[in-house]
Amino acid sequence: MGKSDLLKDSMKGGLDGLLSPTAKSRTEKQAMPISGKKEPAVHCNFVIDKSIHTRMKYLAIEKGMSLKDIVNEAMREYLERNGK
């Protein structure tokens, strides 16, 4: 199956297939880390200085990690230092 076929298949759901609710329902529980299991991820958009992004991206490449992993590690360390 070619790329165009995959794209066509993924678009069969229409616009509804691309949208998801942004507000949590009342029945959803707060996401808590479960030991031994992968914690659910959330998407977030934010703006950072280009120089910081570039340095972090190069660091990720050097360490063989993704930029997401570098950002998660940095935020985790920041929270630990600040008692959260």
C-alpha atoms as one frame of an Amber mdcrd trajectory, in Angstrom:
protein
   0.000   0.000   0.000   1.477   3.338  -1.056   1.546   6.577   0.884  -1.363
   8.008  -1.077  -3.470   4.940  -0.248  -2.641   5.294   3.444  -3.612   8.962
   3.325  -6.899   8.140   1.615  -7.678   5.466   4.212  -6.903   7.820   7.090
  -9.170  10.504   5.629 -12.242   8.228   5.327 -13.409   9.312   8.778 -13.701
  12.871   7.536 -13.214  15.901   9.760 -14.734  14.125  12.772 -11.895  11.613
  12.662  -9.361  14.420  13.039 -11.078  16.174  15.945 -11.083  15.215  19.576
 -12.634  16.901  22.605 -10.401  19.363  24.455 -12.322  19.413  27.739 -12.110
  16.427  30.063 -15.354  14.753  30.915 -16.438  14.555  34.537 -15.831  10.813
  34.598 -12.157  11.098  33.589  -9.695  10.783  36.423  -6.589  12.910  36.817
  -3.667  11.225  35.033  -1.253   9.862  37.597   1.962   8.006  36.850   1.509
   4.271  37.254   4.710   2.511  38.178   5.834   0.105  35.499   3.454   1.556
  32.920   3.910   4.388  30.458   2.301   7.623  31.593  -0.245   9.118  29.173
   1.106  11.987  27.087  -0.553  15.321  26.373   0.065  17.700  23.515   1.047
  21.246  24.394   2.073  24.191  22.272   4.388  26.865  23.555   6.896  29.330
  22.185  10.573  29.231  23.163  13.622  31.147  22.008  15.066  29.785  18.772
  18.543  29.521  20.308  17.217  27.334  23.148  15.345  25.115  20.697  18.437
  24.727  18.529  20.681  23.859  21.491  18.155  21.349  22.835  17.725  19.751
  19.410  21.498  19.316  19.013  21.691  17.858  22.529  18.930  15.396  21.647
  20.806  14.342  18.508  24.072  13.922  20.458  22.357  11.785  23.108  20.337
   9.792  20.567  17.100  10.995  22.183  14.024  12.773  20.904  13.440  16.438
  21.596  10.327  15.383  23.514  12.442  13.247  25.850  14.916  16.100  26.411
  12.076  18.519  27.239  10.429  15.998  29.601  13.724  15.382  31.383  14.421
  19.109  31.736  10.929  19.825  33.078  11.109  16.883  35.511  14.460  18.140
  36.865  13.062  21.682  37.180  10.064  20.442  39.146  12.282  18.369  41.449
  14.542  21.362  42.155  11.533  23.528  42.935   9.806  21.055  45.238   6.871
  20.102  43.009
